[in-house]
Amino acid sequence: MFVLSLMCLVSGATLAGNAPHQPRRQAAIESMGGCLIIGGLCLLGAGLPLFR
C-alpha cells in the first residue's frame, strides 16, 4: 500500500512539475497530476490503520 501511494505521489508531482513545458495541454496535465497526488494521499491515509 505504501509503495503504491509513493508511486502516485511521485508521478503526480512529476506531472505537475512538467506541465508548464506543455502549453497546449497544461491544464489537463496539472489536473491529472493533482488527482494522482490526492489519490496517493488517500491511499496513504487508508493504509494508516495497518501500522498499529
PyMOL Python script that loads the backbone (N, CA, C, O; Angstrom):
from pymol import cmd

cmd.read_pdbstr("""\
ATOM      1  N   MET A   1       0.834  -1.182   0.000  1.00  0.00           N
ATOM      2  CA  MET A   1       0.000   0.000   0.000  1.00  0.00           C
ATOM      3  C   MET A   1       0.883   1.251   0.000  1.00  0.00           C
ATOM      4  O   MET A   1       0.609   2.227  -0.698  1.00  0.00           O
ATOM      5  N   PHE A   2       1.948   1.193   0.800  1.00  0.00           N
ATOM      6  CA  PHE A   2       2.827   2.356   0.895  1.00  0.00           C
ATOM      7  C   PHE A   2       3.540   2.617  -0.428  1.00  0.00           C
ATOM      8  O   PHE A   2       3.699   3.768  -0.835  1.00  0.00           O
ATOM      9  N   VAL A   3       3.962   1.565  -1.088  1.00  0.00           N
ATOM     10  CA  VAL A   3       4.682   1.711  -2.356  1.00  0.00           C
ATOM     11  C   VAL A   3       3.762   2.292  -3.427  1.00  0.00           C
ATOM     12  O   VAL A   3       4.177   3.151  -4.205  1.00  0.00           O
ATOM     13  N   LEU A   4       2.516   1.827  -3.468  1.00  0.00           N
ATOM     14  CA  LEU A   4       1.554   2.360  -4.432  1.00  0.00           C
ATOM     15  C   LEU A   4       1.282   3.835  -4.166  1.00  0.00           C
ATOM     16  O   LEU A   4       1.198   4.633  -5.099  1.00  0.00           O
ATOM     17  N   SER A   5       1.145   4.194  -2.898  1.00  0.00           N
ATOM     18  CA  SER A   5       0.932   5.587  -2.523  1.00  0.00           C
ATOM     19  C   SER A   5       2.127   6.448  -2.919  1.00  0.00           C
ATOM     20  O   SER A   5       1.962   7.549  -3.445  1.00  0.00           O
ATOM     21  N   LEU A   6       3.317   5.947  -2.667  1.00  0.00           N
ATOM     22  CA  LEU A   6       4.523   6.683  -3.017  1.00  0.00           C
ATOM     23  C   LEU A   6       4.641   6.869  -4.529  1.00  0.00           C
ATOM     24  O   LEU A   6       5.038   7.934  -5.002  1.00  0.00           O
ATOM     25  N   MET A   7       4.296   5.831  -5.277  1.00  0.00           N
ATOM     26  CA  MET A   7       4.332   5.936  -6.742  1.00  0.00           C
ATOM     27  C   MET A   7       3.346   6.982  -7.246  1.00  0.00           C
ATOM     28  O   MET A   7       3.671   7.752  -8.149  1.00  0.00           O
ATOM     29  N   CYS A   8       2.149   7.019  -6.675  1.00  0.00           N
ATOM     30  CA  CYS A   8       1.156   8.021  -7.075  1.00  0.00           C
ATOM     31  C   CYS A   8       1.638   9.427  -6.740  1.00  0.00           C
ATOM     32  O   CYS A   8       1.494  10.340  -7.553  1.00  0.00           O
ATOM     33  N   LEU A   9       2.204   9.609  -5.561  1.00  0.00           N
ATOM     34  CA  LEU A   9       2.673  10.933  -5.159  1.00  0.00           C
ATOM     35  C   LEU A   9       3.816  11.418  -6.045  1.00  0.00           C
ATOM     36  O   LEU A   9       3.832  12.575  -6.465  1.00  0.00           O
ATOM     37  N   VAL A  10       4.759  10.544  -6.324  1.00  0.00           N
ATOM     38  CA  VAL A  10       5.912  10.938  -7.142  1.00  0.00           C
ATOM     39  C   VAL A  10       5.498  11.208  -8.578  1.00  0.00           C
ATOM     40  O   VAL A  10       5.942  12.190  -9.173  1.00  0.00           O
ATOM     41  N   SER A  11       4.653  10.355  -9.143  1.00  0.00           N
ATOM     42  CA  SER A  11       4.235  10.586 -10.533  1.00  0.00           C
ATOM     43  C   SER A  11       3.353  11.828 -10.642  1.00  0.00           C
ATOM     44  O   SER A  11       3.436  12.556 -11.631  1.00  0.00           O
ATOM     45  N   GLY A  12       2.518  12.075  -9.650  1.00  0.00           N
ATOM     46  CA  GLY A  12       1.694  13.286  -9.668  1.00  0.00           C
ATOM     47  C   GLY A  12       2.530  14.546  -9.572  1.00  0.00           C
ATOM     48  O   GLY A  12       2.268  15.523 -10.273  1.00  0.00           O
ATOM     49  N   ALA A  13       3.537  14.530  -8.708  1.00  0.00           N
ATOM     50  CA  ALA A  13       4.419  15.690  -8.584  1.00  0.00           C
ATOM     51  C   ALA A  13       5.240  15.899  -9.862  1.00  0.00           C
ATOM     52  O   ALA A  13       5.488  17.032 -10.273  1.00  0.00           O
ATOM     53  N   THR A  14       5.651  14.808 -10.472  1.00  0.00           N
ATOM     54  CA  THR A  14       6.408  14.912 -11.727  1.00  0.00           C
ATOM     55  C   THR A  14       5.550  15.500 -12.838  1.00  0.00           C
ATOM     56  O   THR A  14       5.993  16.381 -13.575  1.00  0.00           O
ATOM     57  N   LEU A  15       4.326  15.011 -12.953  1.00  0.00           N
ATOM     58  CA  LEU A  15       3.425  15.547 -13.981  1.00  0.00           C
ATOM     59  C   LEU A  15       3.137  17.025 -13.744  1.00  0.00           C
ATOM     60  O   LEU A  15       3.196  17.830 -14.673  1.00  0.00           O
ATOM     61  N   ALA A  16       2.827  17.379 -12.500  1.00  0.00           N
ATOM     62  CA  ALA A  16       2.515  18.777 -12.203  1.00  0.00           C
ATOM     63  C   ALA A  16       3.737  19.669 -12.414  1.00  0.00           C
ATOM     64  O   ALA A  16       3.599  20.819 -12.831  1.00  0.00           O
ATOM     65  N   GLY A  17       4.916  19.154 -12.133  1.00  0.00           N
ATOM     66  CA  GLY A  17       6.133  19.946 -12.326  1.00  0.00           C
ATOM     67  C   GLY A  17       6.496  20.146 -13.785  1.00  0.00           C
ATOM     68  O   GLY A  17       7.066  21.173 -14.152  1.00  0.00           O
ATOM     69  N   ASN A  18       6.171  19.174 -14.611  1.00  0.00           N
ATOM     70  CA  ASN A  18       6.496  19.270 -16.032  1.00  0.00           C
ATOM     71  C   ASN A  18       5.377  19.877 -16.876  1.00  0.00           C
ATOM     72  O   ASN A  18       5.546  20.047 -18.083  1.00  0.00           O
ATOM     73  N   ALA A  19       4.259  20.200 -16.275  1.00  0.00           N
ATOM     74  CA  ALA A  19       3.122  20.746 -17.012  1.00  0.00           C
ATOM     75  C   ALA A  19       3.430  22.062 -17.735  1.00  0.00           C
ATOM     76  O   ALA A  19       2.953  22.248 -18.854  1.00  0.00           O
ATOM     77  N   PRO A  20       4.200  22.978 -17.153  1.00  0.00           N
ATOM     78  CA  PRO A  20       4.458  24.237 -17.873  1.00  0.00           C
ATOM     79  C   PRO A  20       5.227  24.056 -19.183  1.00  0.00           C
ATOM     80  O   PRO A  20       5.238  24.963 -20.015  1.00  0.00           O
ATOM     81  N   HIS A  21       5.859  22.923 -19.376  1.00  0.00           N
ATOM     82  CA  HIS A  21       6.593  22.682 -20.619  1.00  0.00           C
ATOM     83  C   HIS A  21       5.671  22.251 -21.758  1.00  0.00           C
ATOM     84  O   HIS A  21       6.109  22.169 -22.906  1.00  0.00           O
ATOM     85  N   GLN A  22       4.405  21.975 -21.458  1.00  0.00           N
ATOM     86  CA  GLN A  22       3.420  21.581 -22.464  1.00  0.00           C
ATOM     87  C   GLN A  22       2.292  22.613 -22.461  1.00  0.00           C
ATOM     88  O   GLN A  22       1.256  22.383 -21.837  1.00  0.00           O
ATOM     89  N   PRO A  23       2.470  23.738 -23.140  1.00  0.00           N
ATOM     90  CA  PRO A  23       1.489  24.824 -23.022  1.00  0.00           C
ATOM     91  C   PRO A  23       0.084  24.478 -23.523  1.00  0.00           C
ATOM     92  O   PRO A  23      -0.900  24.994 -22.994  1.00  0.00           O
ATOM     93  N   ARG A  24      -0.021  23.618 -24.527  1.00  0.00           N
ATOM     94  CA  ARG A  24      -1.353  23.299 -25.051  1.00  0.00           C
ATOM     95  C   ARG A  24      -2.149  22.417 -24.111  1.00  0.00           C
ATOM     96  O   ARG A  24      -3.371  22.538 -24.026  1.00  0.00           O
ATOM     97  N   ARG A  25      -1.470  21.538 -23.412  1.00  0.00           N
ATOM     98  CA  ARG A  25      -2.155  20.576 -22.540  1.00  0.00           C
ATOM     99  C   ARG A  25      -1.846  20.814 -21.070  1.00  0.00           C
ATOM    100  O   ARG A  25      -1.960  19.893 -20.261  1.00  0.00           O
ATOM    101  N   GLN A  26      -1.464  22.015 -20.715  1.00  0.00           N
ATOM    102  CA  GLN A  26      -1.024  22.309 -19.355  1.00  0.00           C
ATOM    103  C   GLN A  26      -2.121  22.051 -18.331  1.00  0.00           C
ATOM    104  O   GLN A  26      -1.860  21.436 -17.298  1.00  0.00           O
ATOM    105  N   ALA A  27      -3.323  22.500 -18.591  1.00  0.00           N
ATOM    106  CA  ALA A  27      -4.410  22.336 -17.618  1.00  0.00           C
ATOM    107  C   ALA A  27      -4.750  20.864 -17.399  1.00  0.00           C
ATOM    108  O   ALA A  27      -4.984  20.441 -16.267  1.00  0.00           O
ATOM    109  N   ALA A  28      -4.777  20.094 -18.466  1.00  0.00           N
ATOM    110  CA  ALA A  28      -5.099  18.673 -18.336  1.00  0.00           C
ATOM    111  C   ALA A  28      -4.013  17.929 -17.566  1.00  0.00           C
ATOM    112  O   ALA A  28      -4.316  17.073 -16.735  1.00  0.00           O
ATOM    113  N   ILE A  29      -2.752  18.250 -17.840  1.00  0.00           N
ATOM    114  CA  ILE A  29      -1.647  17.577 -17.156  1.00  0.00           C
ATOM    115  C   ILE A  29      -1.622  17.968 -15.678  1.00  0.00           C
ATOM    116  O   ILE A  29      -1.366  17.121 -14.822  1.00  0.00           O
ATOM    117  N   GLU A  30      -1.884  19.231 -15.371  1.00  0.00           N
ATOM    118  CA  GLU A  30      -1.921  19.661 -13.968  1.00  0.00           C
ATOM    119  C   GLU A  30      -3.076  18.990 -13.228  1.00  0.00           C
ATOM    120  O   GLU A  30      -2.928  18.602 -12.070  1.00  0.00           O
ATOM    121  N   SER A  31      -4.212  18.853 -13.882  1.00  0.00           N
ATOM    122  CA  SER A  31      -5.354  18.187 -13.253  1.00  0.00           C
ATOM    123  C   SER A  31      -5.053  16.723 -12.988  1.00  0.00           C
ATOM    124  O   SER A  31      -5.375  16.201 -11.920  1.00  0.00           O
ATOM    125  N   MET A  32      -4.442  16.065 -13.948  1.00  0.00           N
ATOM    126  CA  MET A  32      -4.090  14.661 -13.770  1.00  0.00           C
ATOM    127  C   MET A  32      -3.056  14.498 -12.648  1.00  0.00           C
ATOM    128  O   MET A  32      -3.152  13.575 -11.839  1.00  0.00           O
ATOM    129  N   GLY A  33      -2.085  15.386 -12.606  1.00  0.00           N
ATOM    130  CA  GLY A  33      -1.088  15.343 -11.540  1.00  0.00           C
ATOM    131  C   GLY A  33      -1.716  15.576 -10.176  1.00  0.00           C
ATOM    132  O   GLY A  33      -1.364  14.909  -9.204  1.00  0.00           O
ATOM    133  N   GLY A  34      -2.639  16.517 -10.103  1.00  0.00           N
ATOM    134  CA  GLY A  34      -3.336  16.781  -8.843  1.00  0.00           C
ATOM    135  C   GLY A  34      -4.166  15.600  -8.387  1.00  0.00           C
ATOM    136  O   GLY A  34      -4.206  15.286  -7.197  1.00  0.00           O
ATOM    137  N   CYS A  35      -4.830  14.944  -9.326  1.00  0.00           N
ATOM    138  CA  CYS A  35      -5.616  13.756  -8.975  1.00  0.00           C
ATOM    139  C   CYS A  35      -4.716  12.631  -8.462  1.00  0.00           C
ATOM    140  O   CYS A  35      -5.078  11.914  -7.529  1.00  0.00           O
ATOM    141  N   LEU A  36      -3.553  12.484  -9.073  1.00  0.00           N
ATOM    142  CA  LEU A  36      -2.621  11.458  -8.599  1.00  0.00           C
ATOM    143  C   LEU A  36      -2.099  11.783  -7.203  1.00  0.00           C
ATOM    144  O   LEU A  36      -1.935  10.887  -6.376  1.00  0.00           O
ATOM    145  N   ILE A  37      -1.840  13.057  -6.940  1.00  0.00           N
ATOM    146  CA  ILE A  37      -1.370  13.448  -5.604  1.00  0.00           C
ATOM    147  C   ILE A  37      -2.454  13.188  -4.564  1.00  0.00           C
ATOM    148  O   ILE A  37      -2.169  12.644  -3.497  1.00  0.00           O
ATOM    149  N   ILE A  38      -3.688  13.567  -4.862  1.00  0.00           N
ATOM    150  CA  ILE A  38      -4.800  13.329  -3.931  1.00  0.00           C
ATOM    151  C   ILE A  38      -5.017  11.832  -3.744  1.00  0.00           C
ATOM    152  O   ILE A  38      -5.256  11.376  -2.626  1.00  0.00           O
ATOM    153  N   GLY A  39      -4.935  11.066  -4.829  1.00  0.00           N
ATOM    154  CA  GLY A  39      -5.079   9.616  -4.732  1.00  0.00           C
ATOM    155  C   GLY A  39      -3.991   8.995  -3.872  1.00  0.00           C
ATOM    156  O   GLY A  39      -4.259   8.091  -3.081  1.00  0.00           O
ATOM    157  N   GLY A  40      -2.766   9.476  -4.023  1.00  0.00           N
ATOM    158  CA  GLY A  40      -1.669   8.969  -3.206  1.00  0.00           C
ATOM    159  C   GLY A  40      -1.861   9.277  -1.736  1.00  0.00           C
ATOM    160  O   GLY A  40      -1.564   8.443  -0.880  1.00  0.00           O
ATOM    161  N   LEU A  41      -2.355  10.469  -1.437  1.00  0.00           N
ATOM    162  CA  LEU A  41      -2.617  10.817  -0.036  1.00  0.00           C
ATOM    163  C   LEU A  41      -3.761   9.986   0.535  1.00  0.00           C
ATOM    164  O   LEU A  41      -3.722   9.594   1.701  1.00  0.00           O
ATOM    165  N   CYS A  42      -4.773   9.718  -0.276  1.00  0.00           N
ATOM    166  CA  CYS A  42      -5.881   8.872   0.179  1.00  0.00           C
ATOM    167  C   CYS A  42      -5.407   7.453   0.446  1.00  0.00           C
ATOM    168  O   CYS A  42      -5.793   6.848   1.446  1.00  0.00           O
ATOM    169  N   LEU A  43      -4.580   6.921  -0.433  1.00  0.00           N
ATOM    170  CA  LEU A  43      -4.035   5.583  -0.207  1.00  0.00           C
ATOM    171  C   LEU A  43      -3.183   5.534   1.050  1.00  0.00           C
ATOM    172  O   LEU A  43      -3.233   4.558   1.800  1.00  0.00           O
ATOM    173  N   LEU A  44      -2.413   6.567   1.280  1.00  0.00           N
ATOM    174  CA  LEU A  44      -1.586   6.622   2.479  1.00  0.00           C
ATOM    175  C   LEU A  44      -2.459   6.677   3.727  1.00  0.00           C
ATOM    176  O   LEU A  44      -2.178   6.005   4.719  1.00  0.00           O
ATOM    177  N   GLY A  45      -3.515   7.478   3.672  1.00  0.00           N
ATOM    178  CA  GLY A  45      -4.441   7.566   4.804  1.00  0.00           C
ATOM    179  C   GLY A  45      -5.206   6.274   5.032  1.00  0.00           C
ATOM    180  O   GLY A  45      -5.477   5.906   6.175  1.00  0.00           O
ATOM    181  N   ALA A  46      -5.556   5.581   3.953  1.00  0.00           N
ATOM    182  CA  ALA A  46      -6.273   4.313   4.097  1.00  0.00           C
ATOM    183  C   ALA A  46      -5.373   3.240   4.681  1.00  0.00           C
ATOM    184  O   ALA A  46      -5.859   2.316   5.333  1.00  0.00           O
ATOM    185  N   GLY A  47      -4.075   3.345   4.460  1.00  0.00           N
ATOM    186  CA  GLY A  47      -3.157   2.346   4.973  1.00  0.00           C
ATOM    187  C   GLY A  47      -2.686   2.603   6.390  1.00  0.00           C
ATOM    188  O   GLY A  47      -2.011   1.753   6.971  1.00  0.00           O
ATOM    189  N   LEU A  48      -3.017   3.739   6.960  1.00  0.00           N
ATOM    190  CA  LEU A  48      -2.566   4.049   8.329  1.00  0.00           C
ATOM    191  C   LEU A  48      -3.005   3.044   9.378  1.00  0.00           C
ATOM    192  O   LEU A  48      -2.209   2.721  10.261  1.00  0.00           O
ATOM    193  N   PRO A  49      -4.239   2.529   9.330  1.00  0.00           N
ATOM    194  CA  PRO A  49      -4.613   1.537  10.341  1.00  0.00           C
ATOM    195  C   PRO A  49      -3.775   0.263  10.298  1.00  0.00           C
ATOM    196  O   PRO A  49      -3.758  -0.488  11.273  1.00  0.00           O
ATOM    197  N   LEU A  50      -3.089   0.006   9.205  1.00  0.00           N
ATOM    198  CA  LEU A  50      -2.250  -1.183   9.102  1.00  0.00           C
ATOM    199  C   LEU A  50      -0.986  -1.066   9.946  1.00  0.00           C
ATOM    200  O   LEU A  50      -0.338  -2.077  10.218  1.00  0.00           O
ATOM    201  N   PHE A  51      -0.618   0.155  10.371  1.00  0.00           N
ATOM    202  CA  PHE A  51       0.623   0.372  11.106  1.00  0.00           C
ATOM    203  C   PHE A  51       0.452   0.317  12.619  1.00  0.00           C
ATOM    204  O   PHE A  51       1.356   0.718  13.351  1.00  0.00           O
ATOM    205  N   ARG A  52      -0.679  -0.168  13.099  1.00  0.00           N
ATOM    206  CA  ARG A  52      -0.912  -0.225  14.546  1.00  0.00           C
ATOM    207  C   ARG A  52       0.005  -1.162  15.199  1.00  0.00           C
ATOM    208  O   ARG A  52      -0.052  -1.334  16.417  1.00  0.00           O
TER     209      ARG A  52
END
""", "prot")
cmd.dss("prot")
cmd.show_as("cartoon", "prot")
cmd.util.cbc("prot")
cmd.orient("prot")
